[in-house]
Amino acid sequence: MFDEVICHSRCMADIRPNHSLYIKNLNEKTSKPELKRLLYYLFSQHGTVLDVVAMKTPKMRGQAFVVYSEIPDATKALRSLQGFPLLDKPIKLQYAKADSDVIARVKGSSAARKAEKKAKAAVKKKLAATSAAGGAAGEKTAEGEVPADKVLFVSNLPDEANEMMITMLFQQFTGFVSTRIIPGKRGMAFVDFDNDTNAGLAKDSLQSFKISPTNAMKITFASK
């Protein structure tokens, strides 16, 4: 599908920005389904992900592709996640040499494009880092909500979500300490931060983030 996209540095300049990112230096011991879930959770923070392609053939081991609906989102992910330590290995990113077949199918369908743009706008709104909010995040709570503290309660997670997947989402925020899965309670976890301000910023940024196509996270402050 991607027609030998693995390219040496001398040809990097010839690869134009497109919807598809090529990822290498992935942990080869991770199963294919697990790897695809991890990549979806990580890369969907930067835009609408249409497809994740990972193959376990000897030639493609430790490599994958992520396809975005919009080129600017692919560019943002490339810049933000270059060198991200996924499973203790810094990932290496570049644009794929050829765009995905998924994009060819999407192009020409105006209804699909509108739906994708709407979804992308919703994700951007939830994940936008807000310099204007500054320290105000975490100080304000909705009426009737538990007062801010440094522990977040996260619910409506997919049943397959584990500590590593949740950590990937929250460790990008300043002050992240740890993730704790609640024993015997599927779809729930606690996330610890060093103070309530940092916890509040993470809460506001990831509130209602779709960790899977059918699961929008619900985040509240844990009871003191």
Backbone torsions as a table, in degrees:
resi	resn	phi	psi	omega
1	MET	NA	-37.2	-176.2
2	PHE	-102.7	-2.8	170.3
3	ASP	52.4	66.5	172.7
4	GLU	54.3	63.3	-176.0
5	VAL	-82.9	-6.4	-178.8
6	ILE	-70.7	115.8	-170.7
7	CYS	-123.5	142.7	175.1
8	HIS	-75.5	162.8	-174.3
9	SER	-59.4	-29.2	-176.3
10	ARG	-67.1	-20.7	-179.0
11	CYS	-104.8	2.9	-178.5
12	MET	-57.4	-38.9	-177.1
13	ALA	-65.0	-21.4	-178.8
14	ASP	-84.3	-10.3	-179.3
15	ILE	-87.7	116.0	-179.4
16	ARG	-80.9	150.4	174.9
17	PRO	-56.3	134.5	177.5
18	ASN	-148.2	-172.9	-173.9
19	HIS	-74.8	-17.0	-169.6
20	SER	-109.8	134.7	177.1
21	LEU	-110.7	139.0	175.2
22	TYR	-100.1	129.5	-176.1
23	ILE	-119.3	134.4	175.0
24	LYS	-136.5	176.5	-175.3
25	ASN	66.9	34.6	176.3
26	LEU	-84.1	156.2	178.7
27	ASN	-66.9	118.9	-173.6
28	GLU	-78.0	-11.5	-177.8
29	LYS	-85.9	-11.4	-178.9
30	THR	-77.5	138.4	179.6
31	SER	-66.8	157.0	-178.5
32	LYS	-60.3	-48.4	178.7
33	PRO	-60.7	-42.0	179.7
34	GLU	-64.3	-42.6	-179.9
35	LEU	-62.7	-42.8	-179.8
36	LYS	-63.8	-40.1	178.1
37	ARG	-64.1	-45.2	-179.5
38	LEU	-60.6	-44.5	-179.5
39	LEU	-66.4	-38.7	177.9
40	TYR	-62.6	-48.1	-179.9
41	TYR	-59.7	-41.5	-176.4
42	LEU	-72.5	-49.4	-172.4
43	PHE	-81.1	-22.8	179.6
44	SER	-71.7	-8.9	174.1
45	GLN	-68.0	-18.2	-174.5
46	HIS	-108.3	4.0	179.0
47	GLY	155.5	-179.2	-178.7
48	THR	-77.7	116.4	179.1
49	VAL	-91.3	122.6	-180.0
50	LEU	-89.2	-30.3	-175.7
51	ASP	-160.7	147.7	172.0
52	VAL	-126.2	123.4	-177.7
53	VAL	-115.8	119.7	176.6
54	ALA	-134.9	131.7	-179.3
55	MET	-124.1	147.1	-177.1
56	LYS	-106.8	18.2	176.0
57	THR	-68.5	154.1	-178.6
58	PRO	-53.7	-38.1	-177.6
59	LYS	-69.8	-31.9	-174.5
60	MET	-105.8	9.0	-179.5
61	ARG	-61.3	136.5	179.9
62	GLY	77.4	15.1	-178.2
63	GLN	-133.6	157.6	179.3
64	ALA	-162.1	172.5	176.0
65	PHE	-131.3	143.9	173.4
66	VAL	-124.5	130.6	-176.7
67	VAL	-111.8	122.7	177.7
68	TYR	-99.5	158.2	176.6
69	SER	-77.9	-22.6	-176.8
70	GLU	-131.1	136.7	179.8
71	ILE	-62.1	-42.0	178.5
72	PRO	-58.1	-32.3	178.3
73	ASP	-70.1	-38.3	176.4
74	ALA	-62.4	-41.2	179.2
75	THR	-64.6	-43.2	179.6
76	LYS	-62.8	-42.2	179.2
77	ALA	-65.4	-41.3	-179.9
78	LEU	-59.1	-43.9	-178.3
79	ARG	-72.6	-39.4	-174.7
80	SER	-77.3	-33.6	-172.3
81	LEU	-104.9	2.5	177.8
82	GLN	-59.3	120.4	-179.7
83	GLY	82.7	7.0	-179.5
84	PHE	-61.0	132.2	-177.7
85	PRO	-79.2	89.9	178.9
86	LEU	-96.9	117.8	-177.6
87	LEU	55.2	42.6	175.2
88	ASP	68.4	16.2	175.4
89	LYS	-130.0	129.3	179.6
90	PRO	-70.7	120.0	-177.9
91	ILE	-76.0	150.4	178.6
92	LYS	-116.5	130.1	-173.5
93	LEU	-122.1	146.7	168.0
94	GLN	-156.4	164.5	174.4
95	TYR	-65.7	143.9	175.0
96	ALA	-68.6	151.5	-178.1
97	LYS	-67.5	-32.5	178.3
98	ALA	-130.9	147.5	179.7
99	ASP	-73.1	161.0	-176.0
100	SER	-78.0	153.9	174.0
101	ASP	-60.9	-27.2	179.4
102	VAL	-59.9	-40.8	-179.3
103	ILE	-65.1	-39.8	178.9
104	ALA	-60.6	-36.7	179.8
105	ARG	-73.3	-34.2	-177.3
106	VAL	-73.2	-39.1	-178.8
107	LYS	-61.0	139.1	180.0
108	GLY	96.7	-14.8	177.6
109	SER	-103.8	98.9	-175.9
110	SER	-65.1	-34.3	179.9
111	ALA	-64.2	-42.8	179.4
112	ALA	-65.5	-40.9	-179.9
113	ARG	-61.7	-41.9	179.9
114	LYS	-64.0	-41.4	179.8
115	ALA	-64.3	-39.8	179.9
116	GLU	-66.5	-40.9	179.7
117	LYS	-65.0	-37.5	179.1
118	LYS	-65.3	-43.5	178.6
119	ALA	-64.5	-41.2	179.6
120	LYS	-62.2	-42.0	179.8
121	ALA	-63.6	-37.2	179.8
122	ALA	-66.7	-41.5	178.9
123	VAL	-65.2	-43.9	180.0
124	LYS	-60.5	-39.6	-178.0
125	LYS	-63.3	-39.6	-177.7
126	LYS	-75.3	-32.1	-173.0
127	LEU	-99.6	-5.1	-176.2
128	ALA	-60.2	128.6	177.2
129	ALA	-77.5	125.8	-171.4
130	THR	-109.1	102.8	177.7
131	SER	-69.6	-31.7	-179.1
132	ALA	-65.0	-34.2	-177.9
133	ALA	-69.6	-36.4	178.2
134	GLY	48.6	-129.8	-178.8
135	GLY	-77.8	-4.0	-178.9
136	ALA	-68.1	-28.4	179.2
137	ALA	-63.7	132.5	-179.3
138	GLY	96.0	-21.8	177.7
139	GLU	-84.7	-29.1	-178.8
140	LYS	-96.4	134.4	176.0
141	THR	-131.5	150.8	179.1
142	ALA	-67.4	155.4	-179.2
143	GLU	-59.1	128.1	178.9
144	GLY	88.2	-5.5	-178.9
145	GLU	-83.7	151.6	177.5
146	VAL	-59.5	134.2	179.5
147	PRO	-54.3	155.4	-175.7
148	ALA	-60.7	138.0	167.0
149	ASP	-144.1	-176.2	-172.3
150	LYS	-92.4	7.1	178.3
151	VAL	-116.4	128.6	178.6
152	LEU	-104.4	141.9	173.6
153	PHE	-104.8	120.4	-176.5
154	VAL	-112.6	128.4	-179.6
155	SER	-133.2	178.7	-176.4
156	ASN	61.2	36.3	175.3
157	LEU	-85.2	153.5	175.1
158	PRO	-62.2	150.2	-178.9
159	ASP	-58.0	-31.5	-177.1
160	GLU	-83.5	-4.6	-178.8
161	ALA	-62.6	133.6	178.2
162	ASN	-124.3	179.6	-175.9
163	GLU	-58.4	-39.7	-177.7
164	MET	-65.4	-42.5	-178.8
165	MET	-64.4	-43.3	-179.0
166	ILE	-68.7	-39.5	178.5
167	THR	-58.9	-38.7	-179.5
168	MET	-58.4	-36.2	-178.4
169	LEU	-73.9	-39.9	-172.3
170	PHE	-92.8	-19.8	-174.7
171	GLN	-71.1	-12.0	177.2
172	GLN	-74.0	-12.9	-177.6
173	PHE	-94.3	140.7	179.8
174	THR	-57.2	135.6	174.5
175	GLY	89.9	1.9	179.2
176	PHE	-60.9	136.9	-179.3
177	VAL	-114.5	-56.2	-176.3
178	SER	-165.1	166.8	175.3
179	THR	-120.7	138.9	179.6
180	ARG	-130.7	114.0	174.4
181	ILE	-73.2	137.7	-179.7
182	ILE	-82.1	116.1	-177.8
183	PRO	-57.9	131.6	176.8
184	GLY	76.6	2.0	-179.1
185	LYS	-121.5	100.7	179.2
186	ARG	-70.2	143.7	174.8
187	GLY	76.7	15.9	-179.0
188	MET	-134.6	148.9	178.3
189	ALA	-160.2	160.6	170.4
190	PHE	-109.0	141.8	175.7
191	VAL	-125.6	124.5	-175.8
192	ASP	-99.2	138.0	174.1
193	PHE	-123.9	168.2	-177.2
194	ASP	-77.6	-22.2	176.1
195	ASN	-155.6	169.1	-174.2
196	ASP	-71.6	-27.4	179.2
197	THR	-66.1	-47.6	178.7
198	ASN	-66.7	-36.6	176.7
199	ALA	-63.7	-40.2	179.9
200	GLY	-65.3	-37.6	178.8
201	LEU	-65.4	-43.4	177.6
202	ALA	-64.3	-41.2	179.2
203	LYS	-60.0	-49.2	-178.0
204	ASP	-67.1	-34.4	-177.0
205	SER	-74.0	-35.7	-175.1
206	LEU	-104.2	2.0	179.4
207	GLN	-58.2	126.5	178.8
208	SER	69.8	11.3	176.5
209	PHE	-63.2	132.9	-179.4
210	LYS	-81.3	97.8	180.0
211	ILE	-73.2	-18.0	170.9
212	SER	-147.8	167.7	-178.2
213	PRO	-56.7	-21.8	-176.5
214	THR	-118.4	1.7	-177.1
215	ASN	-123.9	106.7	174.2
216	ALA	-96.3	120.0	-175.2
217	MET	-62.9	142.9	172.5
218	LYS	-114.7	125.1	-174.3
219	ILE	-126.4	127.6	175.1
220	THR	-133.4	166.4	172.5
221	PHE	-75.0	137.5	176.3
222	ALA	-69.1	151.8	-178.0
223	SER	-67.3	135.8	177.5
224	LYS	-75.6	NA	NA
